Amino acid sequence: MTDQVLTLIEDGPGGKVARIRLNRPRAIHALTPEMCEAINDALLAWAQDDSVVAVMIDHLPAPDGDPKFSRGFCAGGDIALIANSAKADCVEAERFFTLEYRMNHLLFVYEKPIVAFIDGIVMGGGVGISLPARFRVATERTTFAMPETGIGLFPDVGGGWFLPRLPGRVGAWLAATGSRIDGADCAAIGIATHYIPSDRLDAIKARILADPMGLGEILDENAVVPPPSGLEAARADIDRLFASDRAEEIVAALRADGGEWAMKQLTILATKSPQTIKVALRQLVEGAAKTRFADNMAMEYGLACAVIRRPDFVEGVRAVIFDKDNAPVWNPATLEDVTDAMIDAIFAPLPPDRQWTPLP
């Protein structure tokens, strides 16, 4: 058990509700191996408990009420741990990916209804703990992103499954650029199943605790029409300019367009790791073709093991997380220098004794 995440059962008149409450507010609830392990243990136990009707995932605010530390659902995984391990023997990093991806898969296949309240920042690992849930509640405070290409990583935790199944080319755009979208955008493209004002959440959670069998109906009753989605307004440009699965062709299309939105995307892409832009685009193609979520997670584990051993990941974390100079020196430095053979090597399957497996 760890105090970084609370796993508990609340007993109400309508049945028991199991709760996962993220509790690292000063790290915006970034996931650690201990948190993933505690969540896996709890989910497995609750699956065997017939009295547990539903599972609720949310986060605790900062104990002192400091708004700076109360703004996030989950900002990702413990990137510092992964980077420090990548500089050494990668053992701790691989253990973390194993635990986290098993958690993502367990949430995806879980038979009891799960609701995740993605109120605030939800990025990286936060996406992995919420998108597999049957119900996903966004608010006016939601900020969603898969920003991994900015640190030389790729949109893992199931991104290869979820992103290509979003409308049009939105998934490719999110994966390559790491762009941030809001709660209304999440509702518009199906990342969120419900949009509910944040000031209603406490009352809704209380109602679910009192009547977990009515979970879906309670959410439906309280959902509101979200504000207009800025993402929807950009959809035609996204679908047209990010139509290709090849990064060079996307860049060429953006340059040829020359409009303000296209130029902004070019500027954003220029800050990302050329290697992992290409990894992400291929990851979405491969993930779209898979019929089992477990197969996608096995692929992503292989990608993770390969990518953390290449220079861009450690350099990206140095620039963005440790030194905060936001000036990574990518290697290779350009999209043209990232060869197909290099990407093929990253996608090469792991030997059988190193492959990822789901929890039994």
C-alpha positions, 0 to 999 in steps of 0.5 A, spaced: 500 500 500 502 507 498 499 513 500 501 516 493 494 513 491 488 511 495 484 505 494 478 504 498 471 501 498 465 505 500 459 502 502 452 505 500 445 503 500 445 501 493 452 497 493 459 498 494 463 503 490 471 502 489 475 508 489 482 510 486 484 516 488 490 519 486 494 523 491 501 526 489 498 533 488 505 536 488 507 532 482 500 533 479 499 526 481 504 523 476 504 515 476 509 511 480 511 504 479 508 503 486 501 507 484 501 502 478 502 496 483 497 498 488 492 500 483 493 493 479 492 489 486 486 493 488 482 492 481 484 484 481 481 484 488 475 488 487 474 483 480 473 478 485 468 481 490 461 481 488 459 486 492 463 491 488 458 495 483 462 500 480 469 503 480 470 511 480 477 514 479 479 521 481 484 525 484 485 528 491 486 536 491 492 539 495 491 538 502 493 546 503 488 548 498 494 551 494 490 552 487 497 551 483 497 544 486 490 542 485 490 543 477 491 536 475 487 529 474 494 526 472 500 529 468 503 523 466 508 518 469 514 518 473 519 521 467 525 522 472 525 515 474 524 513 467 530 517 464 534 516 470 533 508 469 535 509 461 541 513 463 543 506 467 541 499 465 533 501 463 531 495 469 527 500 473 524 503 467 522 497 464 519 494 470 515 501 470 512 500 463 510 493 465 506 495 471 503 501 467 501 497 461 498 492 465 494 497 469 492 500 462 490 493 460 486 491 466 482 497 466 480 496 458 478 489 460 475 490 466 468 487 467 465 492 472 463 499 470 469 504 471 468 512 471 474 517 470 473 524 472 478 527 468 478 534 471 484 538 470 490 536 466 490 529 463 496 527 459 501 521 458 499 516 464 493 520 465 490 518 459 492 511 460 488 511 466 482 514 464 481 512 456 480 505 458 474 507 463 467 506 460 465 513 462 470 519 462 467 525 465 471 532 462 470 539 465 471 546 463 478 545 467 480 539 463 486 540 459 488 533 455 494 532 451 499 526 449 506 531 449 511 525 448 514 527 442 517 533 445 521 529 450 523 524 445 518 519 447 511 516 443 504 517 445 504 510 449 499 507 455 494 505 449 495 511 444 496 506 439 489 504 440 485 510 442 488 515 437 487 512 430 480 511 432 478 518 433 475 522 428 479 523 421 486 525 422 485 528 429 489 522 432 495 523 428 495 531 429 495 530 437 500 524 436 505 528 432 504 535 435 503 534 442 497 539 442 493 541 448 485 540 447 480 542 452 474 539 455 469 541 450 474 538 444 474 532 448 467 531 448 466 533 441 471 527 439 469 522 444 475 522 448 470 524 454 463 521 454 460 526 458 461 534 459 459 536 466 461 543 470 466 542 475 462 545 481 457 539 480 462 533 481 462 532 488 454 532 488 455 527 482 460 523 486 455 522 492 449 520 488 454 515 485 456 512 492 448 512 494 446 509 487 452 505 483 447 501 479 445 508 476 451 510 474 450 511 467 443 515 468 446 519 473 452 522 469 447 522 463 442 527 467 448 531 469 451 532 463 451 539 459 452 541 452 459 543 452 461 550 449 463 550 442 469 546 440 475 550 437 478 543 435 472 542 431 473 548 427 480 546 425 478 539 423 478 540 416 485 543 416 487 537 420 484 532 416 487 535 410 494 537 412 495 531 416 492 526 411 499 522 410 502 517 415 509 520 413 512 525 417 515 529 411 509 529 407 505 532 412 511 537 413 510 538 405 503 539 406 503 544 411 508 548 407 504 548 401 498 551 405 502 556 408 496 559 412 496 561 419 494 555 422 499 551 418 505 555 419 503 554 427 503 547 426 510 547 422 513 551 428 510 546 433 513 540 429 520 543 429 521 543 436 519 535 437 524 529 436 524 527 429 525 520 430 519 519 435 514 523 430 516 518 425 515 512 431 508 515 433 505 516 426 507 508 424 505 506 431 498 509 430 498 505 423 500 499 426 495 500 432 489 501 428 490 494 425 490 490 431 484 487 434 486 486 441 488 491 446 493 487 449 497 486 442 497 494 442 500 494 449 505 489 447 507 493 441 508 499 445 512 495 450 517 493 445 517 501 442 518 503 449 524 498 451 527 501 444 526 508 444 529 509 451 535 506 449 536 512 444 539 518 445 533 523 444 529 520 450 534 522 455 536 529 451 528 531 451 527 529 458 534 533 460 531 539 456 524 539 458 524 536 465 531 537 468 534 543 466 528 546 463 532 550 457 527 547 452 532 546 447 533 539 446 539 537 441 535 531 437 539 526 434 538 525 428 536 532 427 531 532 421 526 528 419 530 526 413 535 523 417 531 518 420 531 512 416 526 507 415 531 502 417 532 506 424 524 506 425 524 498 423 529 497 428 525 500 433 519 496 431 523 490 431 519 485 436 523 483 443 525 476 444 520 472 447 523 472 454 522 479 454 515 480 451 510 484 455 504 480 458 497 482 461 496 480 468 492 473 468 
